[in-house]
Structures are given as structure tokens and as C-alpha cells.
Amino acid sequence: MNNFGRNLALWVIIIVLAVLLFLAFQPGGAQHASQQLAYSDFITDVDQDKVRSVVVQNHDITGTLKDGTSFETYAPADPNLIPRLTAKKIEVVAKPMEADGSPILRAITSWLPLVFLLGIGILFFRQMQSGNGRAMGFGKSRARLLTEKQGRVTFEDVAGIDEAKSELQEIVDFLKDPQKFTRLGGKIPKGALLVGPPGTGKTLLARAIAGEANVPFFTISGSDFVEMFVGVGASRVRDMFEQGKKSAPCIIFIDEIDAVGRHRGAGLGGGNDEREQTLNQMLVEMDGFESNEGVILIAATNRPDVLDPALLRPGRFDRQVVVPNPDVAGRERILRVHMRKVPLASDVDPKVIARGTPGFSGADLANLVNEAALLAARLGKRTVAMLEFDNAKDKVLMGAERRSLVMTDEEKRMTAYHEAGHAICALLTAGSDPIHKATIIPRGRALGMVQILPEGDRIAMSRMQIKAQLVLAMGGRAAEEIIFGADNVGTGASSDIKMATNYARRMITEWGMSEKLGMIAYGDNGQEVFLGHSVTQNKNVSEQTAREIDREIKQLIDAAYHHAHTLLLENIDALHRIAQALLEYETLSGDEVGKVLRGETFERVEVDDSAPENRRASVPTIRPEKGPETGGETDALTPSPQPG
């Protein structure tokens, strides 16, 4: 019987006992239906020959009148009562004096309070042992056994990480046929550490291993071990491995192991005694005197740099399986997995969606499919079309549209020129990625945006590509200064400046792209580093070197700004055309921006012909009026993924 059934039965018993206790102490029982009769009235009825029969029990008299009415009364010590009844030929029945109620009722009455209190105690005891308040099982493991109720996951449900699956296939083969490896003297790895960015499918991959091997799968989080009391975590580790031994062969999965496996002794003020004792117990259980054959430990983390070296040595986590973001082929397979339960229109092509989502993780792609399905449902459609996937991708990459935001004409005009400056620099700078979309519709925290996407998956970036990113970032501010003057530029370039500064600093301090400072990695002053048994401040950059770094950063950004400024002056007509097109249509695709730059016309074919963005478009040639204006905030650039 499950816990719900036991709790329900206990409550039923308690309620029944309470009802019996209430009834037991009710006086009179069924006698309340009889009529209470005064003794004088009873004597009058006897004299008038209205009484049919009576039952005499000590001083209590009950009986029935000739009209069928039952009565009861209490008689004093009257020696003439019985002769008077017999004289009237009334049926008289005499009963001896006995205690009230039956023996069963008396037993229930005497034992009922004790049973009731005992039931209440059992209920409280069970409640204390269940849930998060385990008073009697504080040191028990909180690992949960994953059953078929949660759904069986196999390698068919995991896509885009073929190399990781092939490495873990050996663990599956061992769990299915251990003799295949042991007869040649081989030992299966005791632990496998899944390392990768968030959302790449580490937990799903661990569930797939259990599903493929069809063995018990215990799951627990690293934070479930650590408590405020020292020794509790170590006790839970011992109990977890005891459960694993009883169910061997099995898999124990620890998610976010960095919560308990951090480097011992690191950090200001020493380490955490409870966490370090828990880690010590885990190290002993994984490779101590006692062997845990058949218990395979799998852990996941996105911070392998903070783990203790003893946890990663051979014999414990023998293998580190990297689970990276998928490439274009992997993204296509992941999309097909998530699209199984979504009714798709005929124009949906997962290959096109995969090419347009570089850098997306498995969780990002699942969110993309879900957003597209929700958008189609809001529109009342029965299938999800390619238009919904494009809109969902824009929402994921750039944020939700904020059409309710009220912008003045001057703010829209400055935003349009800001984005037009980005667009021209992206189209005419060597090494820049293609434009996916340009918009002046506020999305997320940005008032406008030019989104660029690389043509394929990018692993590294060249110096020319990084400098193109700097020119692209400076294009918005350069366009504002050209059109509105240096005194009227807005604050919309703040995110562009931050991005450009980050790129320039990394070029000099990390990527060795400065001729003056050379190929040396420079750290930041004040950065905390762990040396031996203490934490010290990083002082490997002198004040003079820091000034040289700042000077080099400024030179790179100034050069990019002058390049963008010159480029826009040489293409001032194209700048006006793109800005005017953005003001008229609000959103332009990459192909439409290219046509406007070349002076060509384009046509939009949409379902809603009444919308202004769906009309036949021709390249506007009207130049804006001259004069100072004030621009609003614009977050104008979505760069391609950063290298490194």
C-alpha cells in the first residue's frame, strides 16, 4: 500500500473512533424517543385504565399506553404501586438492576481514549518522517529512484552530441554484459563527469544511459548533501552508496556536483567544514578500501575549473565527457526531436532553422520550438508554420516586441539613423557577418537592433573579423554624429561601446593581437588567485603596463570609429535611404537592407495587406531635414558569438 493509502486508512480509523467516543458518552441512547411522563400523571393514567404494559427496573419505569405511545418515568419507593397495577390487570415485567449499556460498549468506552491518543501519535510520527522534515532520518540520502513513471529516455531522444554518446556507450555495454570486460582484466570507469555549458543536455544524457542499460537510476543534486550541521552530508553520502550497492548494477547521478566538490581550502577565510567532510566521504566511497562494484557515478557540472583535483584523478571520475553546444547538423537533429509532438506546416524546414541559430544549445532550441507553438496557438492556427519559427527566433535572440512603448518622432528618427549606420558598416566592412534583420521596433531593453548572424558555425575569429566587429559597433554613434552633430548624439551607443571595449581589451590582454605589448596574457590587478594554501591579489600587471593597455584599447576603438565615420560619409545617400526605409517599414530583412543600399526596389507579400509593412516598397530618396535633434536610448547591435 502506498503512503496515500496508509494515511487515508489512518484518518478513517481516527474519525470512526471519534464518532464512537461521541456516541458512547451520549446519555439515554435510543430512549430519547419515549415520552417523559410525570409520576402523578402516570398514576392518573393507571387509574383511568389507559396503560397497557409496564417494565419495572428498580425505580425506572417504562411502558406503553393503550394508544401505542411509549413513556418513561421515575417512581419513588411506593409499596402500593405493584398492587395498583395488578388490580387494573396491567402487564407488569420486572428486570434486575444492571449497569448502563452493553459490555462491548463499556469496553469501547474504556479503551477508546487510549486508542485515540495512540492513533494521533502515530500520525504525527509519520508526518515527522515524511517530506523535508525527516526528524528520525536526518542523515538519510535524498537520492530519488527514477522509474518508468517519469518516462524512459534512450539515446534516440538525445541528438546533436554523438561524440559524448559514443564515449558513454561503453558504460551501457558494461551494465548490460559485465563479463565482456572483466574476463580480459578490464575495469569499467567508476565515474564519468559530464562537462559543458548550461542547456546542452547533460542531465538528459545521464537519463539516456539508464534508459539504454535498463538499470536503476538514482538522481540527486549536489546541494542536497550540504547542511548546516557538520557530518550530515557525509552520512548522506554513505547512505547513498549503500542504496546503490543494494540495487547494483545501478547508476547514481549527481547534478551540479560543484556545489559539494569545490577545491578544498580555497577561498577567503578557509573552507567549509561540512562541505569538505562531504567531499572527503565521497572520495573514500569512490576509491577506498571497500569496492563498490556495479555502482557507477555520473556527475554533471558547467564549472569543472573549481572542482577538487582529487575528485578528477583516475580511479574516481576517470573520464571527462565534454558536452558542447551542437553544430549545424546537431541542431537540425535536435529540432527534429522536439518537433515530433508539434503539428508542422509544409513550409517548415529544420535545416533552414538550424543554419539560422548558431550558438544555440539544446535547451535554446527546445525553447524556440515551444515559443513557435505558443505563438501559433495564440493566433488560433492548427499547425506551426515557418513564420512562427522566424518570429520565435527573433523573440529568443532580440527579446519580445514592445510596441506599446511611446517614442517621439525625433527618437524614432535618431534610432533609424543609428541602426542604418550599423547596417552600412556591416555590409561594407570586410570580415563582417551578414545582416539577418534590422529593426527600430523596441525589443527587450533595446530601442532598435541590427542582428547579424554568421553563415556557419564559428569556432574562432581572426583579427580582421574582430576589427570588423569594432567598426560595426562604432557605426551607430558615427551615424548620429554625422546627421545630428557632435553635441546632439544620444546615449544609445552605450552597449556598443561596452562590447567594443571588451573586444579590444581581450585582443590585447588575452589573444596577443597587440604589436607593442606582444603575445602575453595580462591579468587584471586585484584579481584573486589561489596559490598553495592562501589567496593573494594578482599583481602581475604594473601601473605602466596598465597604462599601455588602456592606450592600446583607445587606439583600436578610435581607429574603428574613424573607419566607420569615413565609410558612412562616403555612402551618405545609402545612409539616408536605409534610415528612411526603417522609418517607413520599421523592420527590414538582410536582403531588403542590401537592396536599399544598392538603390533597388523590393516587394513584400504578406497575408495582411492593410498593414504598412506589407505594402509594395520602393526605395525612398527623401532626405531628412537638417537640424539638431535629441535621440533616445538604442541598443543597436547583436554581435555574433564572441571568440575564446
N, C-alpha and C positions, 0 to 999 in steps of 0.2 A: 504494500500500500504506500502511495506517495505521501509527501508531507501534507498536502492539501487534504487528502482523505483522513489522515490521522487527526489533524486539527479539527476537521469538521465533526468527526465522531466524538472527540473530547468535548466540544462545545455542546453537542446534543445531549451527552450524558449529564453535563453540568446543568443544563436547562431542565431536564427531566427531574433531576434530584431537587432542584429548587422548587419546582411545581409540587412535588410530593411533600416537601417540607412545609410548604404553604398550606396544603390541604390537611396535613396531619394536625396542625395546630388550630384548625377551624373547629369551634365547638358545635356540637349537635349533629353534624353531618347531614343526613337526609331527613332528620326530624324537623327541619325548618319548614317542611311543607304542612305539618299538622297545626291545628288551631289551638292557640293558648287559651285555656279556659280557667276562670277563677273557681276556687273550690266551692264557694257558695252557689255559683251558677251550676256547677256540676251536681251538687246535692238537689237543687231545684229540678234539673233535668231528670234525675233519678226518680224523684217523687212524681214527676209528670209522665213517667214511663216513656221517655224519649231515648234512653240509652239501650243499645243492642248488646255490646260486649265491652269488657274492660280487661286490661292487663296490669296486674299489681306487681311492682318490683320495688320493695322497701317502701319509701314514701312517694315514689314516682308512679303515676297512674296514666296510662294511655288507653285509648279505646275508640269505638266507632258509634256514632249516633244512628238511629234508625233511618235517617235520611241519607246516610252514607258519608257524613262528614267525620273526618278524623280529628281527634282532640288529644290534648295532653294537659295534665295539671299536677299539682303537688299537694299531697294530703298530709295533714298533721296526724299526730297519734290519736286516732279516733277509733275506739273499740267497737262502736256501733256501725261502722261503715260496712263491714262484710255482711252482717245480718240484714242491713237495709238493702244491699244489693241482691242477696239471695231471696229476700222477700218479694222483690219485684221480678224475680225469675230472669235476672241479667246474667249472661255467661261471664264467669269470672275465671281468669287464668292468673296463677301466681308464679313468679320467677324468682330465683335466688339472687342475692346481691353479688355483682361481679364488676371487675374493672371496666372502664370505658374502652371501647374499640377492641379489635381482634388482636391475637398475639403477633400476627405478621405486621400489623400496623404499629404495634408497640415496639417491635424490633427495628422497624424502619425509622420510627421516631427517635429512638435512642442512638442509632448508628448514623443517621443522616447528616448531622452537623460535622462529624469527623470525616465522613466520605467527601462531603462538600469542600471542606478545607484542604483535604488531600488532593482533590482534583484541581483546585486553584493553584496549589503549589507546583503540581506537575506542569500546568500550563505556563506559569512564569519561568520555570526551569528550562522548558523547551524554547521559550522565546529568547532567553538569555543565550542559548547555544546557537541560535539561528541568526542569519543576517550578519551585519557588520559588528555586532556586539557580542562576539564569542567570549563570554566570560570564562568558560571552562576550557576553551580551545584556542587560547591566545597565540600559542606557538605553532599552531597547525598551518600547513601550507594552504594558500589560497588558489592553487592551481585548479583550473576548471577543465574537466574532461570534455573534449569536443566530440559530439555524437552525430549521428545521421540527421538529427532534428535540425541542426544548424546548416545542413546542406553539404553534400560531398563535393569536394573540389579536386579536380585532377589537372594534369599538365595541359589538357585540352583547353582549360579555362584560363591558362596563363599564356600570354603571347608577347612577342617582342623582346624576350630575354633568353634566346636559345642557348647562349654560352653558359649562363647560370644554370639552366635546366640540365644541360649535359653534365655539368660538374656534380649536381645533386642526384643525378640518375644512379650513380654508384651507391649512394646511401639507400635508395629504394631497392636496388638489386640485393644489397646485403640483408635488408629486413625481410625480403622475400625468400632468399636462399643463403643463409649464413655459411653453410658448409662449402659453398663455391669459393669463398675467400679463405676460410680458416684452414682448409686442408692443405693449402700451399704455404701456410705460415703467415698469411697476411692478417692484418688487423684493420678493422674499419675505423675511420676517424671518429673520435669520441665527440667532437663538436664541430660545428660549421657556423661561421659568422657571416651573416648577410650584411653587406655594406653598400650603401647607395643613398642618393638624395631622397628627400621625402616624396612619397607618392609613386615610387617606381614598382611597387608590388612585392615587397619583401615578406610581409605577413601572408599575402595570398600565395606566394611561392612555398612558404612553410606548410600551409594547409594542403597544398597540392601534393607535397611529399607524403603526408599522412594519408591522403586520399588514394594515392597511387599504391602505397605499400599496404593499405588497409590494416593499419595498426592503431592502437590507442594514441591519442594526441592530446597532451596536456598543454594548456596555454596559461601564461602568467605574465604580468608586467613587472619590470624591474622595480618600480616604485612600491609594489606590494610587499617587498621584503623589508623595507626600511621603516622602522617605527621609532618612537621617542625613547623606548626602553632598550637598553643595550642587551643584546643576546637574543632578542625576539627574531630578528632576521636570520641569524644562524640556525635557530631552531626550525624556522620555516624551510630553510634550505635542506636540512636533514630530513624533514618530513616529506618534502617534495621528492627527494631521491628514493625514500622508502616507498612512496606510492609508485614511482617508476619501476622499482625492482619487482613489485608485486604484479605489475602489468607488462613486464618485459616480454618480447621486444616492444618498445614504445618510443615516442618522440616527445621531448619536453621543449617547448618553445618559449623563450623569454624575449618579450618585446621591449625595446628601449633599454637595453642592458647597461647603457652608460649611466643610468640612474643609480646603479649599485656597483658597477665595475670601474669607477673612475680611479685614476692614478692615486695610489696611497701616498700620503704625506704631502701632496701638492696643495697649493692654496695658502693664503694668509691665515695665520692662526692655527696651523696644523690641520690634520684631517678630522674626519668624523668617525668616532669610535664605533658606533653602531654599524655604519656602512662598511667600514674596514673589516670588522669582525664577520659581517655577512659575506664579504668578498673572500676572506680567508677560508671560511667554511665551504664556499663554492669551489675554491681551488683544490681543497682537500678531497671533496667529493668527486671532482672530475678526474683527478690523477693522484690518489692517495694510496694507502696500504690496501684498502678494500677496493676490489674491482667492481665496476657497475656494467657488466656485460649486458648488451641488449638495450641499454638506455642511451639514446643519442640526444645530445643537447644542441639545439639550434637557437641562435640569438640573432637579433636584428638591431642595427643602430645606424644613424647617419652622422655619428661623431666618433669614428674609430681613433682619432688622434688623442682623445682623452682617456682611453682605456689603459688599464694597468698592463705593463709588458708581461707579467706572469700569466695573465689570462690568455695571451695570444701565443704562448710558446707551444712547440709540438707536444702532443700528449693531452692537450686541453682543447682549445679551438685550433685544430690542426689546419683548417682551411678557411681562408677568407674569400668568400664568393662575392664578387662585385656585381651589383645590380644597377646598371646605369640607366639613364634616360634612353628610350628606344630611338633607333634610326627611322628613316622614312618607311622602310619595309616593315619594321616592327610596329610603327604607329598604324600602318594600314591593317595589320592583323589584329591589333588591339581594338581598333574601331569596329572591325567585323565581329569581334566577340561581344562588344557592348551593343551592337546594333541587332543582335539576334532577337531581342524582345521588342524591338521598335518597328512599327509598320513604316516602311520606307517608300517614297515616291520613286518613279522610274528614273528621275534625273539625278539621283544621289549616287556619287562616285567616291568611295572611300579613298581611292588613290589621290584624287584631287585634294580632298580634305587633309590627308596625311602630308602632302607636299606643302600645304599652307600652314602647317602647325609645327615648325621646327622648334626643338627645345621643350616640347610638351612631354610631361610624364604620363604614366598610365592613369593616375588619378585625374590629371587635367583633361585627358581625352574622355574619361567616363563622365566628368562634369560637362564637357562640351556636348556629348550626346544627350545628357539629361536636360540641359538648357534648351537644346533644339526641340526636344519632345515637349517640354513645358510651354515653349513659345507656340508650337503648333496647336497644343491643346487650348491655349488662351484664345487663339484665333478660330477655334471651332473646326479645325481640319481633322480628317481621318487618317492622313498619312503625313509623314515628316519629309518635306522637300529640301532641295539644296539651298533654297533661300533661307530657311530656318537655320540650317547649319552655318551659313555665312553670317547671319545676324548673331547667332550664338557665339561664334568665334570672335566677332567684334566685341561682344559684351565681355568675354573672358579676357581678351587682350587689352581692351581700352576702357572697360567699365560700362556701366549702364548709361543710356542717354538721359540727359537732364533737360528735356525740352521745356519744362516749366520754369527754368531759370530765365529771368528777365534781364536782357542785355540791351544797352542803348545802341543806336546806330554807330556811334563812334567806337564803342568797344568791339562791335562786330567787325567794323572796317579794319581796326588795328589787328584783330585776331586773324582776319583773312590775309592781310599782308604778311603777318608773322609766319603763317603756315605756307604761304606762297614762297617766301624766302627759303624755308626748309625744302620745299619741293624742288625748286630750281637747283639748289646745291646738291640734292640727292640725284637729280637727273644728269647733271653736267660735271660731276666730280668723279674722276677715275678711282675705282676701288669701292664705290658706294653700292649698297644693295638696292634692288628695285623697290619702287613705291608700291605698297599694297592698297593704301587708301589715304586720302586727305580729307579732313572734315573740320568744320568750325562749330559743330554741334557739341555742347559740353558733355563730356563723358567722365564719370568718376570725379576726380578732383581737377581735371583739366578742362579748360575752356575751348580747346581745339587741339588737333593732333595730326601729325603726319606719320603714318605707320609704315615702316619698311620691314621687309622680310627677305632673308637670304634665299637664293634659288635652291639651295640644297642644305644638307646638314653641315654645320661648320664646327670643326674641331679646334682649329687655331686661326689666328688672324695675323696678317702680315702688317708691316709698318705702313704701307700705303693704305691698307684698309682702315687702320686705326686713325691715320691722319684724315682720311675721308670722313670718318665719324666726327672728328673735331670740326671740320669745315661745315658739315651738316648741322652740328649743334649751334654753331655761330650764325647760321643763315637767318634765323628768325630775328635776332637783335640787329643784324646788319640791315635787314629789310626795313625795320621800324625806323632806324636812324636815317636811311636814305629818304623815306617817304615823309616822315613826320618831323625830322630834325633831332639832333642830339639831346635837346632839352625836353623833348616830349616822348621819349621812349618809356615804355611801361615796365612793369615788374614780371611780365610773363616769361622772361628768359631765365628765371631762377633755376628751374630744374635742368635746363640746357647747360647752364654754367656749372652746376654741380656735376653733371655727367661728364662734361669736357674736362673739368679739373681732375676727376677720378681717373679718366683715361690717361691724361698727361702725367699724373703722378705715378701711375703704375708703369708707364713706358720708361720712366727714369729709374724708379726705385726697385722694380721687380723684373722688368723684361729686358733691361740692359740696352735700351734704344737711344741713349744719350752719348754723343761722341766725347763730350767734355768729362762726364762722370764715369763713363766706361760701363763694363758688364759686371757690376757689383750690386748685390742685394742690400739695400738700405732699409733698416727698420725705423720705426717711429720712436723718438725719445719719449720715455715714460711708459713704454710698453712693458708689462710684467712678463718675465720669463722664469722658468723653473730650472735651477741649477743645483744639482745634488739634492741637498735636504733643505734648501731655502729658496725664497722667492726674491729676486732682485729686479731693479729697474734697468731697462735696456738703455745703455749709454754709448752704443757703437756709432752714433752719428754726432759729429762735433757741430758746434754752432756755425762754423764756417761752411761745413758741408751742407748743413740745413739751409743756409742762405743760398748756396749754389743750386740746391734742388729747387727752391722756390723761384730762383731766377730762370732756370731751365723750363719750369712749368709755365711761367708767364710768357716766355719766348714762344713756346709751342702754341699756346692759346692765342697770342697776338698774331702770330703768323696765320693761323687758321681763320681768324676774324678778318684780316686784311684780304686773304684769298677769297672769302665769301663776299666781302664788300665789293671787290673788283668784279667778281663773277656776276653779281646782281646788277652792277652799273652797266656792264656790257650787254645784259639781257633785260633792260628795264621795261621794254614793251611786253615781254613774256611775263614779267612780274605783275604788271597791271592786268593782263588777260587772265592769269590764274587767280589772282585775288578777286577780280570781278566775277569769274565763274563760281568761286566758292561763295561769294555773297549771294549769287542767284540760286545756286543749287545746293548749297550747304555741304554736300558730300560728293567727292569725286573719286573714282577708282584710279588705279595706277595707269591704266590705258587711257582714260579720259584726261588725266593730267598731261600725259605725253602728247596727246592730240592738241590740247590747248596750247602747249609750249610750241608746237610746230605750226600753229595757226589753222588747224583743221577743225571741221565740224564733227559733232558726234550726236547720236540719236539714242534716246533711252526708250525702251519698250517695257512698260510695266502694266500691271493689271489696273491700277487706279490712275486713269488719265487725268483726273481732276487735280492731283497733287502737283505742285510746281516742279518738284524734282523729276517728274515723269514726262515733262513736255519735251518736244524736239528742241535740242540745244544747238545753238550756234555760238562760236567763239566771240565773246563781247570785245569790242575795241574801244569802249568809252573809258577814258582815263579819269581817275578820281580828281576831285578838286584839290588844289594846293591849300596848305594851311595847317596850323598846329592842331593836334588832337591828343586826347588822353586815352591810352589803351588800358584794358583790363588785364587781369592775370591770365596767362595762357601757358599751359604745359604742352609744349608744341612738338615733342619728339618721342617716339617709341623706338629706341635703337635695337639693333639685332643683338643676340646674346653676347655678353662680354667674354673675352677670351680668358684663359688662365684656369 
